[in-house]
């Protein structure tokens, strides 16, 4: 019998419409404020031995078989009471059939249990207040297996279809295999139908005929193609806006579309059953929303953040006017490298503010006349907040001097010299031209490593990489140009591979045959994990390029992830002279 200590109210309640004849629970609401519990009329009660200890806030109870015996090792789940259905907690009953869920106050839930051939049961919708405890007993309803196949309108098997009991999706479900076959092992005898959901198809309902004892029911579910799902993207104020919409992200069914200026978009039927998110470089991403057949999807973007700071010289004095650009961006969600651009500022105090930024991690580059571009540290931006105190220091820069000549030593006059790939967003304005003796002085060298590009008509252009010079210092660097012979027009020291961005990764977009990268085993599509031990996550592409380049004969360590095999390769590659 239920102990007097544990039972303030006893009631027998049907657990769900389909299980009204067999599912029951004994309910006791225990108030923790010392007040008496409200009186509830009793129905027939089902006794069990041993009682329950004084419950903490939450849900506790017992699972019984149809003949009233305690059921050990029954699976008991605490699930959401409404779609989309989620399992919050899961446990097993002990030898007395007891179970418990703690800290569930304020939730709207159901308790679901199953135990093989003993059957299944689901409670009515429950809500436990923060100052209450709830005790119940659930009685398993007889159940049997149902197997079948899911096919499309042409009779072809549909893999990955989710099949569940109509009206009771939290009880049992199964996915169809490559042949479209599925098996539901514990379908209540009272169940009258199944529901099948698959991406790209309309939801299908199949009736269940009466089942004979000791015989499995075999059914065929036919799915018909669904229509595209329409939707609208709104900004944080509810206005329509053009944005990127992604559904089924990082899956084979991933779909990416762009909403029109009026916010409208259309997702393919294959997105049904996934979640969709809207992204925009000036706003926080929208909360994920399920893509449901026949329901219009509304995605509202969140408020973006802002960066506020100053641009100063090495002495701390304000620099003005100046330009600030977004060198790299790693979003909290979505793809990196999709937010660039620059803005000009003219503030006497060197102050700047950049509003409407999607949350994530930023690296800014600042530049001003007569000074090389300089980077900020990584800056974290949060939705609806301003990150202040950012400081970009523009150094004087170093100088590189030397002589440009032919292989035999003859001077090359009129050669143009510039810094190459200093930034992915701001160009260096520094330049120099060799005099009649081939001499040059190139000022405004940025923090290294850096590359000098030399060009002269009639000669092969040359990149001299791996240079470093401190601000205010001078580096001597003589350069030899070869006459253009109709072959490759560019000569540089490196590994012979082209770098680019793909989503949030830096990748080798090309690997030139017979050059060091190819001989070392790098392949196009390999993702750069680190260079000389420095991780590339959040690294600007220009920085990665400067680290890969270098003087012929020197070595660079490259760690690369190979998506097609899932392996990471660690290579030491000796740079060579590359001509292309």
N, C-alpha and C positions, 0 to 999 in steps of 0.2 A: 504494500500500500504506500501511497505518497505520504511522507512524514508530515506531522502537523506543523513542524517548523518550516518546511519548505512550501506548503500549499496554502496560499491565501485565497486563490481563486482557481477553480477547476472547470474547464469547458472543453467540449469536444467540437472541433471545427473541421469542416472539409478542407483539404489542402489545396484543391484546385477543382475546377468544374469537371474535368475528365476523371478525377480520382475521388469524387464525392462519396462513392459507395464504400471505399476501402481505406482512404488515407485519413488519419485523425491525429490530433495532438492535444495533450493536456497542457493548458496554458496557465502559468502563474506569474502575475506581474507584481514584483516586490518593490515598493517605494522605499527609497533610502532616506526620505525626510521624516520618517517616524509616523506619518499619517496613515490611517487605515486605508487599505485598498478598496476600490469601488466594487460593489457586488455585481457579479455576472451570473445569470441563471445557468445551472449546470445541465449538461446533457450526459449521456452515458460516459463513464470514465473507465480507462483501461489501466489496471494496476500494474506495478512492477515492483520487484523486490529491492530493498536496500535504501531507497530514497536518494536524495542528493544532498551534498554539503551546502552550506550557506553560499549562494552564488555571488560572485563579483558582478559589476556592471557588464552586461553582455547577454549572450544567449547560451543556454545549456539545455541538455535534454537526453532522451534515449531513443534508439531505433529498435522497433519490434517487428517481428515477422507477422504474417497474417494470423497465426495461431497464438500470438501474444508472447512468444519467446524472445528474449534479448538476442540481438544480432551483433556478433563480434566481427570486427574488421570491415564493417560497412563503410563505404566512401561517403563522406558528408561534406557538402560544399555550401558556402555562403555566397549567394549570387545576387546581382542587382535585380531589382524588381521590374525594371523597364528596359527596353532596348536603348542602346546596344548592350546586350547582356554580357556581363563580366563576372568572373569568379574572383571574389575578394579574398577568401580564405578557404582552405581545404584541410580536412583531417580524417582520421579513422576512428571508429568506435572501439572502446576497450572491451574486455571480456564480459562486462555487464551491459554492453550496448550503449554506454554513455559517451557523450561528446560535449565540447564547449567551444565557444568563440568569444574572445574577450575584446573589449574596447570597440564596440560597434554602435555606441549611442548616437542617435540622430540619423542613422542610415535607413533607407527604405530597401528592404531585402527580402529574399526567400531562402529557406533552408531546403536543400535538395539532397536526397540520399539514394544510394543504390547498392545492391549486393547480389550480383549474379542472378541465379534462378529464383532467389527470394523476391526479386522485383525492385521497384523504384517507388519514390514518393516525393512530392514537393509540397511545401507548406503554403498557406495563404500568404499574402503580402504582410510583412511585419515591419514595425517601426519601434525601435527601443529608444525612449527618451534618455537624455544624458544622466538622469538620476534614477534610472530603473534597471531591473534585471528581468529576464524572461526565461521561463522554463517550459519545455514542451516535449511531447512524445509523438513521434511519427511512426505510422504503421505502413510497412511496405505493401504495395499493391502487386499482385501477380503480373508477370511480364514475360514476353517471349521474344525471339529473334525475328527480325525482318531483314531480308536481303533483296538486292535488286541491281538494276543497272540504270545509269543516266546516259541518255543519248540526245543528240540534236535532232532537228526536224528531218534531216536526211538519214538518220539512223546511225550516225557516227558517234562513238563513245566520247563522253565529256569527262575529262580528268579534273580533279580538284573541286568538284561540286560539293557543297556542304549540305548534307541531308539531315533534317531534324524532325522531331515530332511536332505536328501542327498544333500551335497554341502552347506548347511546352518546350521551347528550344533549350531551356536550361537543364533538361533531364538527360538527354542523350543525343549525340550527333556523330556523324561520320563523314569522311571525305571520300569521294569516288577515286579509284585508282586509274592507271593508264588505260585500262579496258572499260572504264566507266562503272566498274562494280563497287558496291558498298555493302556493309553489314552493320545493322543496328542490333546490338545484342540484348538490350533490355527495353523493349517497347511495351508500355502498359497495355493490358488487354483492352482497356476502355478507349485507347487511342483510335481515332477514326480517320486520320490522314497524316501525310508527311509533307514537308516543305523542302524544296531543293533550290539552292541559290548558287549561281556561278557567274563569274565575271563575263560580261558581254551578253548575258541572257536574261530574259524575264524570269521573275520568281515563278516557280511551278508548284502546283498543289496536286497531290495524288491521294486518292481515297484508299483506305485500308478495308478490305473485306473481313468478315468474321473469320477468326482463326480457329482451326480445329486443334484439339488437344494433341500435343507432341508432333505438330507439323509446322515447319517454317513457312512464312508467307513470302512469296517472291513476286516483286512488282517491277514494272518498267516505267520510268519517269522520262518524259519527252520535254526538252527545253526548246523554246523558240527565241530567236535573236531579239535582243532588246534595242530600243532606240537610244541615240545619244542623249546624254544628260546636259541640259542647259543650266547656266548659272550666271552670276553677276558678282563682280568684285567692287567693293566699296572702300573708300579711304577711312581714316579714323573718325571722320565727321559724317559718314554715311553718303558721301558723294561718289558717283561712279568714276572709275579710274582704270586706265590700262595697266595691267600687271601680268607677271608670269604666274601661271597656275600649274602646279604639278600634282599628279595623282599616282598612287601605287609606287611611290618613290623607292628607288634601289631594288626594284623587282623586274622580272621579265615583262610585266605588263605596264611598266612606267609610261605615263603620258604627260607631255608638256605642251601647253598651249598658251597663247597670249590673248588676254582679254582686249576687246576693242576700246575705243575712247569712251564709249557709253558703259563700259564695265562688263559687257556681255561676253560670254564664251560658251564653248560646247566641248564636252569631254566625250571620247569614244565610249561605246558600250563596255569595252574591256575594263574601264575604270570602275564599273559598278562593283560594290563590295569593298573598295579601297577607301582610304581617306585622301582628301585633297587639301592643299594649302596654297594660299596666294602669297607671292613674294614681290617686293618692290624695293629699290635701293634707297628710298626715302622714308620707309615705314618699317615697323616691326611686322613679321610674318603673321598672317591670320591664324587663329586656332585651327587645328585640323578638324575637318568636317567629313562625316561619312558620305560617300557617293551612293545614293539610293535611287533605284529605278523609279522613274516617273515623278521624282521630287526635284523641284528647282533648288539649286545649290546657291547659297549666299555666303560669300567669304568677305569678312571685314578685316582690313588691315589694322594693326595697332599703331600707336604713336611712336615715331622714331626718336632718336636721341640727338645729342649735339656735342661738339668739341669746342672748347674755348682755350686760347693760349696766347703766347707772344712769340715773336721772331726777333732775336737779338744777335749781336756780333759777339766775338770772343771776350770782349770787355764787359758784356752785359748791357751795352747801349742798344736802344731800339733801332731796328732797321726798317726803313720805309722808302719807297713802296716795295712790295715783295709779292711773291706768288706762292701759294700753297697747293699741293696736289696730293691726291690719295695714291700712294705708292702700292699698297697692297691692302686687301680686305679679306678677313676670314669671318664669315657670318656665324651667328649662333646656330642657324640652320640654313640649308640651301647650299648653293655653290659659291666657292671663293673666286676671287679675281673678276667679279662681274660689276664692281663699282670702281670707276676711275674718274678722271677729270681733274681740273684745276680751277682755282679762283684767284683773282688779283685783289690785293688789299692795299690801302693807303691810309694808315693810321699813325699819328705822331708818336704813339706809345708802342708801336709794333704789335698791337693787339689784333687778333682775328677770332671769328666765331663762325663755325660751320654747322648749320642746323639741318634737320631732316636727314638723319643718317640711320640706316638700318642697324639694329643691334649687332655687335660683333667686335672683332679686334682689328684695329686700323694701324697702319704705319703711314705717316705723312712725310712729304718731302717739301722743304722750303727752298726758295731761290730768290736772289736779288742781283742787280747789276754789279758786276765786278767780283762776285763771290760764287764759289761752286755750290751746287745743290747739296743739301744736308738733310739727313733723316731724323725723324723723331724716334723715340722708343715706342714700343707697342702700346697702343691706347685702347682700353676696353670701353665700349659704349653700351649703355643699357637703355631699354625702351623708356621713353618719357623723361629721361634724366640728362643732365649736362655734365660731361667730364671736363673739369677745369684744371688749371695749373699746368697745361702742356707747354713745353718750352723747346723751341727749335733754335739751335745755335748755328749761325752761319759763320764758318771760319774763313780766314783770309785765303787759305789754300796754299799749296806749294807751287813750285815752278819746275818745269822740265826743260833742260837745254841740251843742245847737241848739234850734230851735223848729219844731213841726209846726203848719201852718196850712192853711186853705182858700185857694182861688185869690184871694179878695178880701182875705185877710189875717187873717180871724177865727181865733182859736186853736182847735186841736183838742185837747181834754183827754181823758185816758184812753186815748190811743193806745198800743199795745204795740209795742216795738222790740226786735229780736233780730238777731244775726248769722246770715246765711243761707249754707248750703253751705260751712261752714268745713272740714268733713271728710266723707268718705264713710263713716266708721266711728264717729266720736265727735262728739256734739253739743256745741255751746257752751252753757253754762248761763247765760251773761250775758244780762240783760234789763233793760229800763227802761220806765217808764210816764210819759207826759207829765202835767204838773201843770195847774192851772186856766188857766195862761197859755200852755199848749202847749209848755213847756220840758221838756227831757230831758237826762240824762247817762247814756250807755251805756259802761260800763267793760269792760275785758278784751278790747280789740280785738286780733285776731291779726295776724300779719305779712301785709301786703297783697299783691296787691289783694284787697279784701274787699267784701262786700255787706251792707247793712242792710235788713232787711225791716220794713215798717211796716204795722200792721193796726189798723183801727177799724171796728166794725160801722156800716153805712150809707155807708162810703167804699170806693173801689177800693183794694185793697192795692197797695203800691208797693215795688219793689226799687230801692235806690240803690246802684249798683255802681261799681267802679273807684276806690274809696276806699283811701287809704294813710295810716297813722299809725304813727310809731315807738313802741317800747315806752317808756312813761313820758311821752309827749307827748300833746297834746290837739288835736283837729281840730274846727273849727266847721263844722257842716253843717245848714242849714235845709232843711226838707222840706215840699212842698206836696202835700196829698191832695185828690183830686177825689171828689165825691159819686158813689156807685154809681147808674148810670142804667139798669140792667137789661142792659147789654151785657157787655163783658169785665170780669172781676173783678180782673184783675192788670195792672199797668202797670210796665214796666221799660225800661231802656236796653240795647239789644242788637241782634242781627242778625236775630232771628226764626227761630231754628232750635233744635231739641231735640237735646241730646247724650246719648249712651249708649255702652255697651261692647258689642262683638261680638267674642268670642274675645280676641285680644291687641291689638285696635285700638279706638280711640275713633272713633265714627262719628256722622254726622248722621242721627239716627233719624227726624226730621221736619223739613220746611222749610215754613214758613207762607207761603201765597200772598200776594203783594203786599208782603211785608216785605223788608228789605235783602238777606237771604241769597238769596231767590228771584230778586230782580231782578239780583243779581250772577251768577247761574247755578249756585249750589249745588243739589245734588239729594239726596233721601233715599238713604242707603246710601253716600254719599261718606265715605271714611276720612280722618280728620284726621291729616296728616303733621306739620305744625308750625303754631304760632300765634305771630305776630310773630317768626318765625325760630327759635323754640325748639322742638326736636323733641318730639313727644308720646309717644315710646316710653318706657314706664315712668312716665309722668306720671299722677298720680292724677286721676280724673275730676273731682273737685271743683276741682282747680287749673285744668284745662282750661276748666271752666265759668266760673270767675272771670276768666280771660284773654279769653274771648269776650265776656263782658258788659262794659259801660262806659257812660260818659256819652254821651247822644245828640249826634251831630255829630262825634264822634271816630272815627278809623279803626282798623281791625285788619287785619293781614295773615294770610291763611289759605292754607295749601297743603294740597290734598286729592287723594287718589288715588281714581280712579273705576274700580272693578273691572270693570264691563261693557265698558269700552273700553280699559283698561290705561293710560290717560293720567293724568298729574298736572297739576292746574290750580292756578295761583297767582293769588290774588285779593286785592285791597285793597277792603275793604267798609266803608262809612261807617255807623256805628251810628245807629239811629233810635229813636224812642219806639214801643215795641211794646205793644199792648193785646190781651189774650186772656182 
